[in-house]
Structures are given as structure tokens and as C-alpha cells.
Amino acid sequence: MNSKQLANVLIKILGLSIGIHAFPASILAAISAIGALIHAMQNVHPAGASFPNWMFSLSYLIQAVIELAAGIFLIVRSRWITEILFKNEAE
């Protein structure tokens, strides 16, 4: 196995690791955001708060979705990334 193949496999493993970490986080964030949004609809927004409580859950959901997208991108485009990394190396 040469260095390009090894880099390709390691990039795929990195993408899989990021995706596995982000998948349950995105599900939990979606449930939390929905629950906080329902709670915010039932209660009045406190006057002293700068952001509603559900905004924090929504930001966590956005972060988890971006992380999941980055993992999928690394898995799908690992050969392209490897080509960029080893552009000047002759085999």
C-alpha cells in the first residue's frame, strides 16, 4: 500500500468518525430544538433575555448538521483530497 492509498483510507476513516459523532448529536439537537420551541410557544419570552432559549438548541442543531455534512464530504471526496495533497509527488 503506497502513501496515496493510505491517505485515502485515513481520510475516509476520518470522515466516518466525524459522521458517526455528528449523527446522534444531530438527532438529539433536533429533538431538543423542537422541545424548546414548543416550550417557548407555551411561555412568554422573558424580557431580560437577549436570545430565546430555543435559539441555543437551534445553533447546536446547525452545528451538528454542518459536522455531518463535513463527514460525508470527506468520505465522498477522499480521492480528490488525496490528489490535492499529493499533487507534486510522482509515483
Buried (B, 14 or more C-beta within 10 A) or exposed (E): EEEBEEBBEEBBEBBBEBBEBBBEBBEBBBEBBBEBBEEBEEEEEEEEEEEBBBBEBBEBBEBBBEBBBBBBBBBEBBEEBBEEBBEEEEE
